[in-house]
Amino acid sequence: RDAYTYTAVNIDRIRDHIGNPNAVVHTIGGIGDQTTPDDISGMAQASAERGCVGASIYDYRTTGDDLWPGLQTLRR
């Protein structure tokens, strides 16, 4: 389980597949009650490094309090 690598590879694959290395991407991570703070950190880092316009997870109702500090880093 490596959210950084998973996110980075998928962003790169999407851009490669459509032939646009600068395509606008908004990443979507895991499901709130199945996501860890480390997952959020990895997703946020990969998204920021690749210039994504945003990132999020599903869903508000199941997102634990321990995830909100990491999710706040996704605000731009």
PDB file of N, CA, C and O in Angstrom:
ATOM      1  N   ARG A   1       0.858  -1.175   0.000  1.00  0.00           N
ATOM      2  CA  ARG A   1       0.000   0.000   0.000  1.00  0.00           C
ATOM      3  C   ARG A   1       0.892   1.222   0.000  1.00  0.00           C
ATOM      4  O   ARG A   1       1.570   1.507   0.986  1.00  0.00           O
ATOM      5  N   ASP A   2       0.889   1.937  -1.101  1.00  0.00           N
ATOM      6  CA  ASP A   2       1.738   3.116  -1.236  1.00  0.00           C
ATOM      7  C   ASP A   2       0.968   4.177  -2.010  1.00  0.00           C
ATOM      8  O   ASP A   2       0.990   4.208  -3.240  1.00  0.00           O
ATOM      9  N   ALA A   3       0.293   5.036  -1.274  1.00  0.00           N
ATOM     10  CA  ALA A   3      -0.575   6.032  -1.904  1.00  0.00           C
ATOM     11  C   ALA A   3       0.201   7.003  -2.782  1.00  0.00           C
ATOM     12  O   ALA A   3      -0.314   7.463  -3.802  1.00  0.00           O
ATOM     13  N   TYR A   4       1.438   7.321  -2.396  1.00  0.00           N
ATOM     14  CA  TYR A   4       2.236   8.226  -3.215  1.00  0.00           C
ATOM     15  C   TYR A   4       2.468   7.621  -4.602  1.00  0.00           C
ATOM     16  O   TYR A   4       2.169   8.246  -5.619  1.00  0.00           O
ATOM     17  N   THR A   5       2.997   6.412  -4.629  1.00  0.00           N
ATOM     18  CA  THR A   5       3.301   5.762  -5.906  1.00  0.00           C
ATOM     19  C   THR A   5       2.037   5.537  -6.720  1.00  0.00           C
ATOM     20  O   THR A   5       2.018   5.802  -7.922  1.00  0.00           O
ATOM     21  N   TYR A   6       0.980   5.050  -6.077  1.00  0.00           N
ATOM     22  CA  TYR A   6      -0.283   4.799  -6.769  1.00  0.00           C
ATOM     23  C   TYR A   6      -0.797   6.076  -7.439  1.00  0.00           C
ATOM     24  O   TYR A   6      -1.195   6.060  -8.603  1.00  0.00           O
ATOM     25  N   THR A   7      -0.782   7.175  -6.693  1.00  0.00           N
ATOM     26  CA  THR A   7      -1.282   8.443  -7.225  1.00  0.00           C
ATOM     27  C   THR A   7      -0.382   8.969  -8.338  1.00  0.00           C
ATOM     28  O   THR A   7      -0.864   9.373  -9.396  1.00  0.00           O
ATOM     29  N   ALA A   8       0.919   8.961  -8.095  1.00  0.00           N
ATOM     30  CA  ALA A   8       1.868   9.470  -9.083  1.00  0.00           C
ATOM     31  C   ALA A   8       1.776   8.701 -10.400  1.00  0.00           C
ATOM     32  O   ALA A   8       1.721   9.300 -11.474  1.00  0.00           O
ATOM     33  N   VAL A   9       1.759   7.393 -10.309  1.00  0.00           N
ATOM     34  CA  VAL A   9       1.694   6.558 -11.512  1.00  0.00           C
ATOM     35  C   VAL A   9       0.399   6.815 -12.277  1.00  0.00           C
ATOM     36  O   VAL A   9       0.411   6.900 -13.505  1.00  0.00           O
ATOM     37  N   ASN A  10      -0.700   6.937 -11.571  1.00  0.00           N
ATOM     38  CA  ASN A  10      -1.974   7.161 -12.254  1.00  0.00           C
ATOM     39  C   ASN A  10      -2.057   8.530 -12.915  1.00  0.00           C
ATOM     40  O   ASN A  10      -2.615   8.651 -14.005  1.00  0.00           O
ATOM     41  N   ILE A  11      -1.519   9.553 -12.283  1.00  0.00           N
ATOM     42  CA  ILE A  11      -1.490  10.875 -12.916  1.00  0.00           C
ATOM     43  C   ILE A  11      -0.659  10.802 -14.193  1.00  0.00           C
ATOM     44  O   ILE A  11      -1.075  11.277 -15.250  1.00  0.00           O
ATOM     45  N   ASP A  12       0.513  10.204 -14.077  1.00  0.00           N
ATOM     46  CA  ASP A  12       1.401  10.086 -15.242  1.00  0.00           C
ATOM     47  C   ASP A  12       0.758   9.262 -16.354  1.00  0.00           C
ATOM     48  O   ASP A  12       0.877   9.609 -17.529  1.00  0.00           O
ATOM     49  N   ARG A  13       0.084   8.185 -15.996  1.00  0.00           N
ATOM     50  CA  ARG A  13      -0.560   7.334 -17.003  1.00  0.00           C
ATOM     51  C   ARG A  13      -1.693   8.059 -17.726  1.00  0.00           C
ATOM     52  O   ARG A  13      -1.835   7.942 -18.943  1.00  0.00           O
ATOM     53  N   ILE A  14      -2.487   8.797 -16.980  1.00  0.00           N
ATOM     54  CA  ILE A  14      -3.584   9.550 -17.595  1.00  0.00           C
ATOM     55  C   ILE A  14      -3.030  10.544 -18.608  1.00  0.00           C
ATOM     56  O   ILE A  14      -3.488  10.607 -19.749  1.00  0.00           O
ATOM     57  N   ARG A  15      -2.051  11.310 -18.182  1.00  0.00           N
ATOM     58  CA  ARG A  15      -1.474  12.322 -19.070  1.00  0.00           C
ATOM     59  C   ARG A  15      -0.813  11.678 -20.288  1.00  0.00           C
ATOM     60  O   ARG A  15      -0.930  12.187 -21.403  1.00  0.00           O
ATOM     61  N   ASP A  16      -0.126  10.573 -20.077  1.00  0.00           N
ATOM     62  CA  ASP A  16       0.501   9.864 -21.183  1.00  0.00           C
ATOM     63  C   ASP A  16      -0.550   9.307 -22.141  1.00  0.00           C
ATOM     64  O   ASP A  16      -0.408   9.412 -23.359  1.00  0.00           O
ATOM     65  N   HIS A  17      -1.589   8.723 -21.586  1.00  0.00           N
ATOM     66  CA  HIS A  17      -2.637   8.105 -22.409  1.00  0.00           C
ATOM     67  C   HIS A  17      -3.337   9.118 -23.317  1.00  0.00           C
ATOM     68  O   HIS A  17      -3.652   8.815 -24.467  1.00  0.00           O
ATOM     69  N   ILE A  18      -3.577  10.315 -22.794  1.00  0.00           N
ATOM     70  CA  ILE A  18      -4.261  11.310 -23.623  1.00  0.00           C
ATOM     71  C   ILE A  18      -3.281  12.166 -24.425  1.00  0.00           C
ATOM     72  O   ILE A  18      -3.692  13.006 -25.226  1.00  0.00           O
ATOM     73  N   GLY A  19      -1.993  11.947 -24.206  1.00  0.00           N
ATOM     74  CA  GLY A  19      -0.988  12.658 -24.984  1.00  0.00           C
ATOM     75  C   GLY A  19      -0.802  14.110 -24.603  1.00  0.00           C
ATOM     76  O   GLY A  19      -0.400  14.931 -25.427  1.00  0.00           O
ATOM     77  N   ASN A  20      -1.099  14.430 -23.343  1.00  0.00           N
ATOM     78  CA  ASN A  20      -0.965  15.813 -22.884  1.00  0.00           C
ATOM     79  C   ASN A  20      -0.279  15.815 -21.520  1.00  0.00           C
ATOM     80  O   ASN A  20      -0.926  15.564 -20.503  1.00  0.00           O
ATOM     81  N   PRO A  21       1.027  16.095 -21.491  1.00  0.00           N
ATOM     82  CA  PRO A  21       1.751  16.058 -20.220  1.00  0.00           C
ATOM     83  C   PRO A  21       1.324  17.144 -19.234  1.00  0.00           C
ATOM     84  O   PRO A  21       1.705  17.110 -18.064  1.00  0.00           O
ATOM     85  N   ASN A  22       0.541  18.099 -19.703  1.00  0.00           N
ATOM     86  CA  ASN A  22       0.072  19.180 -18.831  1.00  0.00           C
ATOM     87  C   ASN A  22      -1.432  19.143 -18.604  1.00  0.00           C
ATOM     88  O   ASN A  22      -2.018  20.140 -18.181  1.00  0.00           O
ATOM     89  N   ALA A  23      -2.058  18.015 -18.878  1.00  0.00           N
ATOM     90  CA  ALA A  23      -3.508  17.905 -18.699  1.00  0.00           C
ATOM     91  C   ALA A  23      -3.893  18.229 -17.256  1.00  0.00           C
ATOM     92  O   ALA A  23      -3.186  17.878 -16.312  1.00  0.00           O
ATOM     93  N   VAL A  24      -5.017  18.899 -17.114  1.00  0.00           N
ATOM     94  CA  VAL A  24      -5.536  19.243 -15.792  1.00  0.00           C
ATOM     95  C   VAL A  24      -6.055  17.970 -15.128  1.00  0.00           C
ATOM     96  O   VAL A  24      -6.862  17.239 -15.702  1.00  0.00           O
ATOM     97  N   VAL A  25      -5.579  17.721 -13.913  1.00  0.00           N
ATOM     98  CA  VAL A  25      -5.974  16.512 -13.181  1.00  0.00           C
ATOM     99  C   VAL A  25      -6.389  16.890 -11.760  1.00  0.00           C
ATOM    100  O   VAL A  25      -5.743  17.708 -11.106  1.00  0.00           O
ATOM    101  N   HIS A  26      -7.459  16.287 -11.308  1.00  0.00           N
ATOM    102  CA  HIS A  26      -7.898  16.348  -9.908  1.00  0.00           C
ATOM    103  C   HIS A  26      -7.896  14.909  -9.419  1.00  0.00           C
ATOM    104  O   HIS A  26      -8.673  14.088  -9.905  1.00  0.00           O
ATOM    105  N   THR A  27      -7.038  14.598  -8.471  1.00  0.00           N
ATOM    106  CA  THR A  27      -6.964  13.217  -7.990  1.00  0.00           C
ATOM    107  C   THR A  27      -8.063  12.929  -6.980  1.00  0.00           C
ATOM    108  O   THR A  27      -8.505  13.807  -6.239  1.00  0.00           O
ATOM    109  N   ILE A  28      -8.483  11.684  -6.974  1.00  0.00           N
ATOM    110  CA  ILE A  28      -9.466  11.227  -5.998  1.00  0.00           C
ATOM    111  C   ILE A  28      -8.873  10.006  -5.312  1.00  0.00           C
ATOM    112  O   ILE A  28      -8.586   8.992  -5.948  1.00  0.00           O
ATOM    113  N   GLY A  29      -8.698  10.122  -4.014  1.00  0.00           N
ATOM    114  CA  GLY A  29      -8.089   9.042  -3.241  1.00  0.00           C
ATOM    115  C   GLY A  29      -9.108   7.998  -2.844  1.00  0.00           C
ATOM    116  O   GLY A  29     -10.075   7.744  -3.563  1.00  0.00           O
ATOM    117  N   GLY A  30      -8.883   7.403  -1.703  1.00  0.00           N
ATOM    118  CA  GLY A  30      -9.710   6.298  -1.251  1.00  0.00           C
ATOM    119  C   GLY A  30     -11.017   6.716  -0.614  1.00  0.00           C
ATOM    120  O   GLY A  30     -11.469   7.854  -0.736  1.00  0.00           O
ATOM    121  N   ILE A  31     -11.596   5.765   0.061  1.00  0.00           N
ATOM    122  CA  ILE A  31     -12.853   5.961   0.782  1.00  0.00           C
ATOM    123  C   ILE A  31     -12.501   6.344   2.212  1.00  0.00           C
ATOM    124  O   ILE A  31     -11.618   5.742   2.822  1.00  0.00           O
ATOM    125  N   GLY A  32     -13.184   7.334   2.738  1.00  0.00           N
ATOM    126  CA  GLY A  32     -12.859   7.895   4.043  1.00  0.00           C
ATOM    127  C   GLY A  32     -12.560   6.901   5.142  1.00  0.00           C
ATOM    128  O   GLY A  32     -11.558   7.044   5.843  1.00  0.00           O
ATOM    129  N   ASP A  33     -13.397   5.903   5.309  1.00  0.00           N
ATOM    130  CA  ASP A  33     -13.191   4.977   6.421  1.00  0.00           C
ATOM    131  C   ASP A  33     -12.195   3.859   6.100  1.00  0.00           C
ATOM    132  O   ASP A  33     -11.985   2.960   6.914  1.00  0.00           O
ATOM    133  N   GLN A  34     -11.584   3.915   4.915  1.00  0.00           N
ATOM    134  CA  GLN A  34     -10.574   2.928   4.543  1.00  0.00           C
ATOM    135  C   GLN A  34      -9.245   3.597   4.210  1.00  0.00           C
ATOM    136  O   GLN A  34      -8.350   2.969   3.645  1.00  0.00           O
ATOM    137  N   THR A  35      -9.124   4.863   4.559  1.00  0.00           N
ATOM    138  CA  THR A  35      -7.952   5.668   4.235  1.00  0.00           C
ATOM    139  C   THR A  35      -7.221   6.038   5.512  1.00  0.00           C
ATOM    140  O   THR A  35      -7.846   6.261   6.549  1.00  0.00           O
ATOM    141  N   THR A  36      -5.914   6.102   5.440  1.00  0.00           N
ATOM    142  CA  THR A  36      -5.099   6.461   6.600  1.00  0.00           C
ATOM    143  C   THR A  36      -4.484   7.843   6.402  1.00  0.00           C
ATOM    144  O   THR A  36      -4.434   8.343   5.278  1.00  0.00           O
ATOM    145  N   PRO A  37      -4.017   8.465   7.486  1.00  0.00           N
ATOM    146  CA  PRO A  37      -3.307   9.734   7.330  1.00  0.00           C
ATOM    147  C   PRO A  37      -2.094   9.613   6.393  1.00  0.00           C
ATOM    148  O   PRO A  37      -1.809  10.543   5.638  1.00  0.00           O
ATOM    149  N   ASP A  38      -1.389   8.498   6.430  1.00  0.00           N
ATOM    150  CA  ASP A  38      -0.260   8.294   5.517  1.00  0.00           C
ATOM    151  C   ASP A  38      -0.722   8.249   4.064  1.00  0.00           C
ATOM    152  O   ASP A  38      -0.028   8.743   3.176  1.00  0.00           O
ATOM    153  N   ASP A  39      -1.896   7.657   3.819  1.00  0.00           N
ATOM    154  CA  ASP A  39      -2.457   7.644   2.457  1.00  0.00           C
ATOM    155  C   ASP A  39      -2.695   9.072   1.969  1.00  0.00           C
ATOM    156  O   ASP A  39      -2.361   9.413   0.835  1.00  0.00           O
ATOM    157  N   ILE A  40      -3.269   9.892   2.827  1.00  0.00           N
ATOM    158  CA  ILE A  40      -3.563  11.284   2.465  1.00  0.00           C
ATOM    159  C   ILE A  40      -2.265  12.023   2.176  1.00  0.00           C
ATOM    160  O   ILE A  40      -2.177  12.772   1.203  1.00  0.00           O
ATOM    161  N   SER A  41      -1.271  11.818   3.010  1.00  0.00           N
ATOM    162  CA  SER A  41       0.016  12.480   2.830  1.00  0.00           C
ATOM    163  C   SER A  41       0.653  12.111   1.489  1.00  0.00           C
ATOM    164  O   SER A  41       1.139  12.983   0.769  1.00  0.00           O
ATOM    165  N   GLY A  42       0.648  10.830   1.158  1.00  0.00           N
ATOM    166  CA  GLY A  42       1.219  10.374  -0.105  1.00  0.00           C
ATOM    167  C   GLY A  42       0.475  10.919  -1.306  1.00  0.00           C
ATOM    168  O   GLY A  42       1.088  11.372  -2.273  1.00  0.00           O
ATOM    169  N   MET A  43      -0.860  10.876  -1.243  1.00  0.00           N
ATOM    170  CA  MET A  43      -1.673  11.397  -2.330  1.00  0.00           C
ATOM    171  C   MET A  43      -1.430  12.900  -2.504  1.00  0.00           C
ATOM    172  O   MET A  43      -1.300  13.383  -3.629  1.00  0.00           O
ATOM    173  N   ALA A  44      -1.371  13.631  -1.398  1.00  0.00           N
ATOM    174  CA  ALA A  44      -1.161  15.074  -1.452  1.00  0.00           C
ATOM    175  C   ALA A  44       0.203  15.410  -2.049  1.00  0.00           C
ATOM    176  O   ALA A  44       0.319  16.324  -2.866  1.00  0.00           O
ATOM    177  N   GLN A  45       1.219  14.680  -1.647  1.00  0.00           N
ATOM    178  CA  GLN A  45       2.563  14.943  -2.159  1.00  0.00           C
ATOM    179  C   GLN A  45       2.641  14.688  -3.663  1.00  0.00           C
ATOM    180  O   GLN A  45       3.155  15.524  -4.406  1.00  0.00           O
ATOM    181  N   ALA A  46       2.140  13.552  -4.111  1.00  0.00           N
ATOM    182  CA  ALA A  46       2.178  13.231  -5.541  1.00  0.00           C
ATOM    183  C   ALA A  46       1.359  14.231  -6.352  1.00  0.00           C
ATOM    184  O   ALA A  46       1.771  14.641  -7.437  1.00  0.00           O
ATOM    185  N   SER A  47       0.206  14.621  -5.829  1.00  0.00           N
ATOM    186  CA  SER A  47      -0.656  15.580  -6.522  1.00  0.00           C
ATOM    187  C   SER A  47       0.015  16.939  -6.638  1.00  0.00           C
ATOM    188  O   SER A  47      -0.031  17.570  -7.694  1.00  0.00           O
ATOM    189  N   ALA A  48       0.639  17.391  -5.555  1.00  0.00           N
ATOM    190  CA  ALA A  48       1.310  18.692  -5.567  1.00  0.00           C
ATOM    191  C   ALA A  48       2.514  18.684  -6.506  1.00  0.00           C
ATOM    192  O   ALA A  48       2.709  19.626  -7.275  1.00  0.00           O
ATOM    193  N   GLU A  49       3.308  17.641  -6.447  1.00  0.00           N
ATOM    194  CA  GLU A  49       4.497  17.548  -7.301  1.00  0.00           C
ATOM    195  C   GLU A  49       4.140  17.571  -8.784  1.00  0.00           C
ATOM    196  O   GLU A  49       4.921  18.047  -9.608  1.00  0.00           O
ATOM    197  N   ARG A  50       2.980  17.066  -9.113  1.00  0.00           N
ATOM    198  CA  ARG A  50       2.574  16.990 -10.511  1.00  0.00           C
ATOM    199  C   ARG A  50       1.628  18.120 -10.920  1.00  0.00           C
ATOM    200  O   ARG A  50       1.083  18.106 -12.024  1.00  0.00           O
ATOM    201  N   GLY A  51       1.435  19.088 -10.038  1.00  0.00           N
ATOM    202  CA  GLY A  51       0.658  20.278 -10.374  1.00  0.00           C
ATOM    203  C   GLY A  51      -0.823  20.043 -10.553  1.00  0.00           C
ATOM    204  O   GLY A  51      -1.468  20.727 -11.348  1.00  0.00           O
ATOM    205  N   CYS A  52      -1.368  19.095  -9.833  1.00  0.00           N
ATOM    206  CA  CYS A  52      -2.814  18.836  -9.928  1.00  0.00           C
ATOM    207  C   CYS A  52      -3.599  20.023  -9.390  1.00  0.00           C
ATOM    208  O   CYS A  52      -3.126  20.759  -8.524  1.00  0.00           O
ATOM    209  N   VAL A  53      -4.797  20.195  -9.915  1.00  0.00           N
ATOM    210  CA  VAL A  53      -5.630  21.317  -9.493  1.00  0.00           C
ATOM    211  C   VAL A  53      -6.344  21.051  -8.176  1.00  0.00           C
ATOM    212  O   VAL A  53      -6.908  21.968  -7.580  1.00  0.00           O
ATOM    213  N   GLY A  54      -6.325  19.822  -7.724  1.00  0.00           N
ATOM    214  CA  GLY A  54      -6.961  19.482  -6.464  1.00  0.00           C
ATOM    215  C   GLY A  54      -6.898  17.999  -6.209  1.00  0.00           C
ATOM    216  O   GLY A  54      -6.421  17.226  -7.039  1.00  0.00           O
ATOM    217  N   ALA A  55      -7.381  17.616  -5.056  1.00  0.00           N
ATOM    218  CA  ALA A  55      -7.435  16.208  -4.670  1.00  0.00           C
ATOM    219  C   ALA A  55      -8.526  16.056  -3.617  1.00  0.00           C
ATOM    220  O   ALA A  55      -8.841  16.998  -2.890  1.00  0.00           O
ATOM    221  N   SER A  56      -9.089  14.871  -3.548  1.00  0.00           N
ATOM    222  CA  SER A  56     -10.157  14.625  -2.578  1.00  0.00           C
ATOM    223  C   SER A  56     -10.275  13.130  -2.312  1.00  0.00           C
ATOM    224  O   SER A  56      -9.610  12.314  -2.950  1.00  0.00           O
ATOM    225  N   ILE A  57     -11.131  12.791  -1.364  1.00  0.00           N
ATOM    226  CA  ILE A  57     -11.456  11.391  -1.093  1.00  0.00           C
ATOM    227  C   ILE A  57     -12.974  11.271  -0.970  1.00  0.00           C
ATOM    228  O   ILE A  57     -13.681  12.273  -0.867  1.00  0.00           O
ATOM    229  N   TYR A  58     -13.461  10.039  -0.983  1.00  0.00           N
ATOM    230  CA  TYR A  58     -14.870   9.747  -0.743  1.00  0.00           C
ATOM    231  C   TYR A  58     -15.009   9.322   0.705  1.00  0.00           C
ATOM    232  O   TYR A  58     -14.040   8.717   1.165  1.00  0.00           O
ATOM    233  N   ASP A  59     -15.922   9.509   1.408  1.00  0.00           N
ATOM    234  CA  ASP A  59     -16.890  10.565   1.362  1.00  0.00           C
ATOM    235  C   ASP A  59     -16.892  11.275   2.692  1.00  0.00           C
ATOM    236  O   ASP A  59     -16.373  10.750   3.677  1.00  0.00           O
ATOM    237  N   TYR A  60     -17.451  12.431   2.737  1.00  0.00           N
ATOM    238  CA  TYR A  60     -17.417  13.273   3.935  1.00  0.00           C
ATOM    239  C   TYR A  60     -17.922  12.530   5.168  1.00  0.00           C
ATOM    240  O   TYR A  60     -17.329  12.623   6.243  1.00  0.00           O
ATOM    241  N   ARG A  61     -18.990  11.814   5.013  1.00  0.00           N
ATOM    242  CA  ARG A  61     -19.638  11.141   6.150  1.00  0.00           C
ATOM    243  C   ARG A  61     -18.720  10.133   6.844  1.00  0.00           C
ATOM    244  O   ARG A  61     -18.785   9.983   8.064  1.00  0.00           O
ATOM    245  N   THR A  62     -17.875   9.448   6.089  1.00  0.00           N
ATOM    246  CA  THR A  62     -17.037   8.405   6.685  1.00  0.00           C
ATOM    247  C   THR A  62     -15.590   8.853   6.922  1.00  0.00           C
ATOM    248  O   THR A  62     -14.753   8.050   7.333  1.00  0.00           O
ATOM    249  N   THR A  63     -15.299  10.118   6.668  1.00  0.00           N
ATOM    250  CA  THR A  63     -13.940  10.615   6.865  1.00  0.00           C
ATOM    251  C   THR A  63     -13.688  10.875   8.342  1.00  0.00           C
ATOM    252  O   THR A  63     -14.359  11.696   8.967  1.00  0.00           O
ATOM    253  N   GLY A  64     -12.709  10.160   8.889  1.00  0.00           N
ATOM    254  CA  GLY A  64     -12.395  10.283  10.311  1.00  0.00           C
ATOM    255  C   GLY A  64     -11.665  11.572  10.650  1.00  0.00           C
ATOM    256  O   GLY A  64     -11.031  12.190   9.794  1.00  0.00           O
ATOM    257  N   ASP A  65     -11.762  11.964  11.901  1.00  0.00           N
ATOM    258  CA  ASP A  65     -11.116  13.190  12.359  1.00  0.00           C
ATOM    259  C   ASP A  65      -9.607  13.176  12.122  1.00  0.00           C
ATOM    260  O   ASP A  65      -9.006  14.232  11.927  1.00  0.00           O
ATOM    261  N   ASP A  66      -8.994  12.006  12.135  1.00  0.00           N
ATOM    262  CA  ASP A  66      -7.548  11.919  11.954  1.00  0.00           C
ATOM    263  C   ASP A  66      -7.100  12.239  10.525  1.00  0.00           C
ATOM    264  O   ASP A  66      -5.910  12.436  10.282  1.00  0.00           O
ATOM    265  N   LEU A  67      -8.037  12.292   9.586  1.00  0.00           N
ATOM    266  CA  LEU A  67      -7.689  12.581   8.194  1.00  0.00           C
ATOM    267  C   LEU A  67      -7.741  14.065   7.854  1.00  0.00           C
ATOM    268  O   LEU A  67      -7.116  14.500   6.887  1.00  0.00           O
ATOM    269  N   TRP A  68      -8.473  14.841   8.632  1.00  0.00           N
ATOM    270  CA  TRP A  68      -8.693  16.242   8.277  1.00  0.00           C
ATOM    271  C   TRP A  68      -7.422  17.092   8.250  1.00  0.00           C
ATOM    272  O   TRP A  68      -7.304  17.941   7.367  1.00  0.00           O
ATOM    273  N   PRO A  69      -6.476  16.917   9.155  1.00  0.00           N
ATOM    274  CA  PRO A  69      -5.243  17.729   9.050  1.00  0.00           C
ATOM    275  C   PRO A  69      -4.542  17.529   7.701  1.00  0.00           C
ATOM    276  O   PRO A  69      -4.100  18.502   7.090  1.00  0.00           O
ATOM    277  N   GLY A  70      -4.436  16.297   7.238  1.00  0.00           N
ATOM    278  CA  GLY A  70      -3.811  16.036   5.945  1.00  0.00           C
ATOM    279  C   GLY A  70      -4.631  16.563   4.794  1.00  0.00           C
ATOM    280  O   GLY A  70      -4.080  17.067   3.816  1.00  0.00           O
ATOM    281  N   LEU A  71      -5.955  16.454   4.899  1.00  0.00           N
ATOM    282  CA  LEU A  71      -6.823  16.952   3.834  1.00  0.00           C
ATOM    283  C   LEU A  71      -6.732  18.474   3.723  1.00  0.00           C
ATOM    284  O   LEU A  71      -6.882  19.023   2.631  1.00  0.00           O
ATOM    285  N   GLN A  72      -6.494  19.144   4.816  1.00  0.00           N
ATOM    286  CA  GLN A  72      -6.364  20.609   4.788  1.00  0.00           C
ATOM    287  C   GLN A  72      -5.187  21.040   3.923  1.00  0.00           C
ATOM    288  O   GLN A  72      -5.202  22.146   3.383  1.00  0.00           O
ATOM    289  N   THR A  73      -4.170  20.197   3.777  1.00  0.00           N
ATOM    290  CA  THR A  73      -3.012  20.545   2.953  1.00  0.00           C
ATOM    291  C   THR A  73      -3.379  20.555   1.468  1.00  0.00           C
ATOM    292  O   THR A  73      -2.625  21.083   0.651  1.00  0.00           O
ATOM    293  N   LEU A  74      -4.515  19.984   1.114  1.00  0.00           N
ATOM    294  CA  LEU A  74      -4.934  19.925  -0.283  1.00  0.00           C
ATOM    295  C   LEU A  74      -5.567  21.222  -0.754  1.00  0.00           C
ATOM    296  O   LEU A  74      -5.779  21.409  -1.952  1.00  0.00           O
ATOM    297  N   ARG A  75      -5.869  22.110   0.166  1.00  0.00           N
ATOM    298  CA  ARG A  75      -6.495  23.390  -0.195  1.00  0.00           C
ATOM    299  C   ARG A  75      -5.499  24.266  -0.918  1.00  0.00           C
ATOM    300  O   ARG A  75      -4.330  24.351  -0.540  1.00  0.00           O
ATOM    301  N   ARG A  76      -5.976  24.912  -1.957  1.00  0.00           N
ATOM    302  CA  ARG A  76      -5.105  25.833  -2.712  1.00  0.00           C
ATOM    303  C   ARG A  76      -5.761  27.176  -2.833  1.00  0.00           C
ATOM    304  O   ARG A  76      -5.193  28.090  -3.431  1.00  0.00           O
TER     305      ARG A  76
END
